[in-house]
Amino acid sequence: MWRLSLRSVRHHLPLFLGTFISLALGVALIAVSTAALVATWDVPRPPREGRPSVVLEDATGTSHTVFGGDLDMGGVQTVLVMAGVISAFVTVFVIAGTCAFGVALRRQDMGLLRLVGAGGPQVRRMVIGECLAVAVPAAAVGCLAAAAVTPWAVSGLNGTGLSPAELRAGPLAGPLLFAVGCGLVIAVLGAAAASRPAARVRPAEALREAELDSRVMTVGRGVMSLLLLLTGVVMVCLASGSQEEDAIPLALFGSLALTLAASSLAPLYLPWLVRMSARPLERTRSVPGRLAAEAVITARLRTASLVRPVLAVLAVVGIFSSVLATTGAAAEADGRSRTIGQLVVEPTAGDTLGEDILDGLREDPRVSAVSARASVDLAAARHHEIWQGEGLVADLPTLARTHRVDLIEGDIGELGAGEVAISEEFSEWYGYHPGSRLTYGLYGGEAVGARVVAVLDGGSAVPHLVLPATRAGAPGPGRAVVLLHGAAVGSASEVARELTERFGGDRVRVTRTDQWFDRSAKEQDRLDDMVLLVLAGPASAYALIAVGSTLVMSYSRRRREIATMRLLGVSQEQVRRMALWETAATTSVAALVAALVVAAGLLSYRSALRATYEVVPLGVPWGALLGLFAACLAVSLTVSLVAVRRLIRRSDIRSDSDIAVTPTAPRSAPRRAESLTDA
């Protein structure tokens, strides 16, 4: 069967071209993502000698030495892992779809094989052999592309500013082998799944003219689709009642499960959606519009295959980018709503505000309160392990005046030596309440035992641990929030200008709170754009190429259909408009289904954020998503027009040749009649 597989690939080369391109790009994408992730692991770490540390003892009596000053590569590694998940998901999605589509387009060929005596296992081996014959050279091409692109990709990642240290591409042998293995496994699994319906093709399919209309949903596929749908619904529902850390994976992977279910069930609901969207065309009695609607409704498997790549990229990119944007928007909106102070004071020279500046602010008659805050990195001993995070050194009563802080337990008073306040989330995670004992330490200092005196709900304005302002060894405040009173509240801009002139613009920068949040939001938007580019850029480019290759596969088997239309009197312009309407319908329906999936996951995640933040606006990168939809539509329309023009030219040439030989028919007709009479 191997020789038959090779001959089949050579004979149906345009049909397998889409699988080849998709697999080669998928291998390259996985290799580049893996190489970039390996580059973050190979970043040289500062030696422990000379780094600040603290020794903490947990509840079991075990001592832990925790070092600070380490490079935090967790952020860029998380982004790269998410990018790898998106790339792998889209790759599996597209490869499985193209393999199944290729088999569905050749049901008549499979029927001929069964008609001449080929058994089901032989057909399965032939389909898997075809996929391997395409996968091996595709993996090699993907490795060559990855080897050429990886240095540029790592250099571009350095330019985004997401990595705290410069990344360098290391040896590519490991990432390339991993990508090749993944590509071959994906190809074989996709071929194995597609070979099952191919082995069940009956010999009578060789006489069937309609290739894509029989048995659009098998029992196994239906059961798997329902399981995916149930899994996605359960995960999305669980996300709405979970903490933020648990809601993120539940919302993301629940949406991915819903995307898979929507793709598998597409042949069942797509005709209904297309018929609903085609009602305006039916009223206009447009011939191209009605032809496009009937083609999409009749060829359900072909329509589902064209919808899948667009659905995959829009749903995956949409949910990941929207969750990221919503998280940032919620933190920013919560910070705005909880900040009562009208002015923000920051140093322009150095990292901390001087005591003379803070004293001068407090002495100003227009100032009601000044909350000076300093962020510190610390470690705290839990029951069996060590927690590392960020704390805040501040005067708690003043912080409660300049920010809206809700008291959950305890008392908001001035923190003394050996006292701390904790956030509500920290209390729920680890079971600390007022009166509990907590051991923490700043890096470079000693462990300190403290008593919890308050549990606070301050949203994004209050971290998990608040230390007393008199804490020894704490750095100076890096920012101060000023609360004005009286007539000064209405003239905050004028007060900010006067304070800047008083202390000197070379020392401090005094801005209104809303302006400070606007500036911070712009910087956060820039970082979010960089993250979105890393997450969605490669996968989107891959999906666009997959959309084009799937259309090429589809039109490679529609020559007879286009020729029949031309013989029945459909003009060339009408055929082109039919292709445009058909492409626009499938792309729009894919975008609609993707929007429903993204909305389900995002609304569930938003419900989870309401437990932490009071104001949770929806953050959807409309510009990026609409641009991606427009790119999918443009690629689909361009490929469809080129393919239809080529098929029209071939069908017209064939029609002209048939007309040219028509005059010879009468001469041969009597001889045929005589031979039939003699017989």
N, C-alpha and C positions, 0 to 999 in steps of 0.2 A: 504493500500500500504506500510505501515511501515514494516509489517512482510515480505512482498515480498522484500523490500529493504535490510533487514538484511540477508535474505537467499541469495540474489544475491551477497552481499559482501562476505559471507562465501564461496559461490560456485566459485566466480572469485577472490579469495584472491590474487593470484600473480598479477592480473591486477590492483587491488586497492592498492597494496603495494607501488607502486611508488607515488601515491597521498598521502598516509599516511606519507611516509618519507619526501616528499617535504613540506607538510604542517607542520609537527612537527619541521623540521629544520627552516622553515620560521617563525614560532611563536617564536622559541628560538632566532633567529637572530634579530627580531624586539624588543623582550624584552631586550636583551643585549644592543642594540643600545639606546633604550629609557632609560634604567637604567644608562648607561654611561652619557647620556645627562643630566639626572636629577642630577647626581653627580656633574656636573659643576655648576648647579644652586644652589646647597647646599653648595658651598665653602664659608666659612665665609668671609665676606667683612670687611676691616678695617673701624673702626668708623670714621664718618666725623669730629669729634672733633680732632683737631691736624693735619688734612690734609690740604695742601695748597689749597687755593681757590682764585677766582677772581670774581668780580661782574661786569657784562656787561649789557648794556642797548641797546635793539634792536631799530629798526626804529619806532616802535609804542610807545616807551617810557616805555616798560615793562622791569623791572630789573630781571636778571637771575644770580643766584649764582652757579657757576660751580666749582666743586671740582676736583682736580688732585690726583695723587698717588693711583688711584683705580687699582684693578687687572683687567687686560685685558684678559678676558676669551673668547673674540669674535673669536679668531683664532681657538682654539680647539673646540668651539661650532660649528663653520662653518664646520669644518672637520667632526664632528659627525653628523651634519644634512645632509651633502652630503653622508656620509656613510649610514645613514638611508634611504635616497632617493634611493640609489643604491640597498640596501637590499629589500626595499619595491617593487621597480620596478621589480627586478628579481623574487621576490616571486610571485607577481601578474602574471607575465609573465609565470612562470613555472606552477603554479596552474591552470590557465586558459587553458594552453596547455595540461596538463595531463588530466583534466576533459573532454575537447573536444576529445582528443585522445582515452580515455577510451570509450566514447560513439561511436566514429567512428569504433572502433574495434568490437563493439557488435551490428552492424546494423542488422545482421541476428537474433540475440536474440530479438531485438526490433520488427522486423517483425513478429516473432512468437507470441509475446504478442499482437500485433495488429490483428494477424490472429485468436486468440482465443477470441477476443472481447474487448480488452483493448482500451480505448479511448485515444486521445492525451493528455488531462489534467491528466489522470491517469499515463501515461508514464512520464510526466514531474514531477509529485509528487514522482514517484518512483526514478527518477534520483536524485532529490534534497534530498530525504531521504537517498539514498546511500551515497551521499556526506556528509551529517550530521552524518551518522553512522561512517564514517571514520574521520570526522573533530573533533568530540568531544574528542575521545581518543588521536588523534594526538595532539590537543592543550594541553591536560594534560601532555603528554610526553614532548612536547616542553617547558612547564613551568618548569618541573623538570630539564630538561637540562639547561635552562636559570638560574635557581636558583643555580645550581652547577658551571656554567661557569662564571657568572657575577663577582664574586670577583677576579677571575684570570684575566678576561678581563680588569677590572679597574686597577688592579695592573700592567698589561702589558702596559696600556695606560700611566701610570705614568713613566714607564721606557723609553718611546719614547722621553720624553722631550718636548712634544708639549704643555703641560699644565704648566702655570706659578706657579701653586699651587698644592699641593698633593690632589688627588681625593680619596674619600672614598665612597664605595657602601652603599647607604642608604636602607631604607625599600623597598622591591621589590613588595609589593602588587599592587601599582599603575601601574608600568611598566608591570607586568604580566597580570593584568586585561586589560590594553590597548592592549597588544599583543594578548591575547585570543580573544578580540573583533574584532581586525583587521583580525585575522586568520579565524574566523567564517564568517565574512562578505565577505572576499575574497573567501572562499570556497562556500558560498551560491551564490554569484554573478557568480563565474565560473560555478557552476552547473546549475544555471538558464540559462546562455548563452548556455551551452551544451545541455540543455534539449529541447530547441526550435527545433533544427534539429532532435532530437530523437522523438519528438512528431509528426513530419511530415513524419516519416518513413512509407512507405506503406506496407501492408501485403505481397505483392509479394516479398519483400526483404528477406523473410524467405526462398525462393527458390534460391536466388542468391548465387553463389559460391564466386565471387569476392566481398570482404567486403568493400574495401576502394576506389573504382574507380568511384563511382557514385556521381555526383553533388558536386564537390570539392569547388565550390564557389556559395553561395547563394546571393540573391539580397541585403539583409541587410548587409551581410559581405562585399560585394563589395563596397557598398556605404560608409560604415564606413572606409574601407581601403583607398578609394580615399580621404575621408576627412582628414584622418591622413596624407596621403602623401602630400596633399595640405598644411596642417598646417605646416608640417615639412619643406617643401620647402620655404614657406613664412617666417618662423622664421629664417631659415638659411640665406636667402637672406637679411633679415633685419639686421642680426648680422654683415654682412660685412660693413655696413655703419654706425654703431652705435659707441658710446663711449665704452671704455673698460668695465666700470661697467655694461652697458646694454648689451654688446655683450656676456658676459659670460653666463647669463641665457638663452639668445636667442640661442646661439650655443649648449648649453647642452640640453635644453629641445626640441629644434628643432631636434637634433640627436635622442633623445628618441622617438619622434613622427615618424621619419623615420624608426627607428628600429621596432616599432609596425606595421607600414605599410608594411615593408619588410617581417615581419613574417606572416601577414594576407594574403598577395599576394603570398606567397611562392609556393602554389600548382600550380600557373600559370606559373611562370618563372623557377622554379627549374628543370623541365624536360628538358628545353632547355639548361640550364647551364650544367646539368649532361651529356646530349648528346654531347655537345661540348667537355667536358673534357674526355668523353669516346671514342672519335675517335681514339686515339692511341691504345687503347685496342682492338677495332674492327679490326684494321689492323693486329694485332698480332694473331688474331683468337684464343685468349685465352678463353677457356670455362668459367672459373670462372669470368673473367673480363666481358664477355658479359652477363652472368647471373646476375652479380651484377648491371650492367648498366640497364638491362631490369627491374630488381626488383625495382630499385630506380625510374625509369621513370614511371612504371606502377602504383605502389602504391604511388600516389602523396601525399595523406594525411598522410600516415605513414612517408614518407620522410620529409615532412614539420614538423611533430612533433619531429622527431629526430634532425632536424636542429635548431629548436627554442631555446633550452637551450644554445647551443653553440653560436648561434648568439647573444643571449641576453647578456651573460657574456662578450664576446669579444667586442661587440659594446659599452656597458655601461662602462666597465672598460677602454676600449681604449679611448673613448672621454673624460672622466673625467681626467684620468691620463695625456693624451696628452695636454689638455688645461692647466692643472697645470704646466706641464713641459715647455710648450711653453711660458707661462707667465714669469717663472723664467729665461728661456734662453733669452727672449727678453730684460728683464731688465739688465741682465748681459752683453749681447752683446752691448746694447746701452751705458751702463756705460763705457765699454772698448773703444768704438768708440769716445765718447765725452771727455774722459780724455786725455788731451794733455801732462800733466806733466809726467816726467819719473820716479819719486820716490814718495813713500808714507811713511810718518813718523807717527808712532803710539807710545803711551807710553806703556812701559812694567810694570811700577810701578804706580799705580793709574789710574784714568780715563781721565786725561787731560794732555796736554803738557804745560810745564812751559814757561813763557815769555823769560827766558834766552835761552832756546832751539830755540824758534822762532826767537829771535834776532840774535842768532848765525847762523842760516840758512840764514837769509836775508843778513848777512854780508859776507857770503862766496862768493868769486869772481866767482865761477862756477855756482852760482844760479842766475837765472833771475827773478823768482817770487815764492812766498810762499803763498799759499792759505790755511789759517787755518779756519776750519769750525767747528761749534758746533751745534748739533741738540737740539732743545728745544720743549717741549710740550706746546701748547698754545691753546687759545680759541678766536674765532672772532665772533662778532655780525653780523648776517645776517639781512635781512629785517624783518623777523618775528621769527627767532629762532637763536640758537647758533651753530656754527660749531667748532668742536674740532679736532685737528690734530697735525701734526708735522711741525715745521718751521726750518729755517736755519739762524744762525747768522754768517755773513761772510762779508768780504770786496768785494763788487760787482765787481769793475774793476779788482781786482786780480783774483777773481773767473772766470771772463771771459777770463783771460789769460791762466790759468791752465786747463780750461775746455772749450769746444766749446759750447757756449751759443748763441742762435739766438735771436735777438731783434725783437719783434713783434710790440710793440708800446712804445713810450716814449724814454728814454735816459739811457744808461748804464753809470752811474756816481757814485761817492761815495755817499752812502746813508747818509743823515744827520738825526738829531733828528726829529722824527715825519714823517719819510718817509719810505716806504716799496716798494718792488717789488713783483709781483705776477706771477704765472705761467699762461700759456695760457688756461689750463683747468679751473683754478679757475676763470679767466675772463669770459669764456664762460658759466660756471655754474651760476654765480651770477651777471653777468653784470657789473663788475668793469673795469674801464679803467683809463689811466693816468688822474690825476686830481680828481678822485673819493675819497671820504673820507671813511676810514675803521677804525673801533674800535676793538682793540684786547687787550689781556692781558696775561701775564705769570702767572702761578699758584703761589700764594704767593705774587703777586704784585698787582698793580693797573691797571685799564683800561687806555689805551693810544689811543688817536685819531691820526691817521696817514693818510698821503696823498699818493696815489698810483702814483709812478713816472715811472714805467716801467712794461711792460708785456713781459715775457721771455718764450722761448721754450728751456728748458735745458734737456728734457727727464727725465731719472732717476737720473741725477746729481743734479737737482734743485727741491726742494719740492714746495709746493703751496705758501708759504710765505717766503720771504727773508728779514731779519731784519738787521739794521745797525750794524757794528762791535762794535760800541761804546754803544750798548744798555745796560743800567744798569740792573743788576740782572741776566744777562745771564751767563750760565756756561762757563768754559774755553773750548777751542777747544779740541776735542777728536781725531782729525786726521788732518794732513796737507799734501797737495800735492805740490811737488816741481818741478818747471820747470827749466831745465838746459839750458845752451846756450854754443855755441862754441864747442870745442873739447870734453867737458864733456858729451855731448849727446851720443857720441859713446862709452863712458866708464862708463855707468850708474852703472854697477855692482861694479866697483872699487870705484866710488864715494860713493855708499851706504855703502861699507865696511869701508871706511875712516870716514864717518860721524858717523857710529855706534861706532867706536873706539874713536872718538873725544868726543862724548857726553856720552858714556858709554852704554854698552849693557844692564846694569841693569836699565837704565832709558828709553831708546828708542829702537825701532826696525825700521830700515830703509830697505825697500825692493823695488825692481823694481815694476813698476806698473803692468806689466803682471803677475809677480809672486804673487802679492797681489790679483789680480782678480782670479788667479788659486786657491789660498787657500780659498778665499771666495766661489768660485764655488763648491769646495769639501764639504764645510760645508752645502751649500744650497742643494747639491745633497743628503747629508745624511738626512736632514730634509724632502726633497721630498720623499725619500725612506720610511721614517717613515709614512708620510701622505698617501702614496700609500698603505702601509701595512694596515693601519687602514681603508682606503676607500675600497680597493679591496680584502683584505684577507678573511674576513668572507663570502662575497658574492661569491667569486670565489670557496671557498670550498663547499658552498651550491650548486652552479651551477654544480660542478663536480659530486656531489652525485645525483643531479637531472638528469644529463646526463645518469648516470648508471641506475637509476630507470626507466627512459623512455625506455631505451633499454630492460630492463627486461620485461616491459609491452609489448613492441613490439614482442619480441620472444615468449612470453607466448601464442600468437595466431598464431604462424607460424609452429606448429607441422605438420599439414597436408602438408604444402608446402615442408618442408624438407623431409618428408616421401615420397612424390611423386618424388622428385629428386632422392632419393636413389633407388626407384623402377625402374626409367628410366635409371639407370646405372651411375649416377653421383657418383664418389668416395667420400669417407670421406674427403680426402685431398682437393678435388676440392670444396666441400661445405665449408670447413674452409676458403680456399682462397677467395671464393665468399663473405663470411661474412667480411673478412678483406678488400677486395676491396670496398664493399658497405659502410662500416664504414668510411674508408678513404675518399671516395667520399663525403659523407654527411658532414663530419667534415670540409673538405677542402672547400666545397661550402659555408658552414656557415662562415668560416673565410674570404672568398672572399667578401661575402656580407657585413660582419661586417667592413672589411677594406674600402669598398666604403662608408659606412655610416660615419665612423670616418673621412675619408678624406674630405667628404663634409662639416661636421661641423668644422673641424680643419682649413681648408683653408679659410672658411668664417671668423673664429675668427682671423686668421692671418691677413686678410685684414683689420679688425677693429684695430688691434694693430699698423698697419703702420701709423695711424693717430697720434700716440703718440711716437713711437720709429722708428728710422731710419732703424735699422737693426733688422729684426725679423726672426731668424732661427726657423725652426720647431723642437720642442722638443717632440720626441716620445720615450717612454721607451721600446725600442725594446726588450731588454732582458726580461723584465717582461711579455710583451705581447706574445713573442715567447714561453716563458716558460709556460704561461697559455694555449696557443694553444697545445703545446706538452702534457701538462697534460690532456687536453680534449681528445686528440687523444689516449693517453695511456689508459685512463679509458674506452673509447669507445671500443678499440680493445680488452682489457682484458675481459670486460663484454660480448662482442660479441662472443669471443672464448669459454668462459665458457658456455654461453647459447647454442651455436651451438653444442658443444660437448655433452651437456645433451640431446638435441633434437635428435642428431644422434644416441645416445645410445638407446633412447626410440623407434625411428623409426626402428632401426635394430632389436630390440627385438620383435616389432610388426610384422616385415616382417618374422622373423624366425618362429613365432607362426603361421602365415598364411600358410607358407610352410609345417609346421608339420601336419596340418589338411587336406592338399590337398589329400592324398591317400584315405580318407574316402568319397570323393566326388563321385566317380563312383558308390558306393553302394547305395547312396541316390538318385542318378540321375534317375534310373528307377522308383522308387516309386513316385518321383515328376512328371515324365512323365505320369505314370498311373493315378495319381490324376488329372492332367490337362486334360487327355483324358476322364476320367469319368465326369469331370465337363463339 
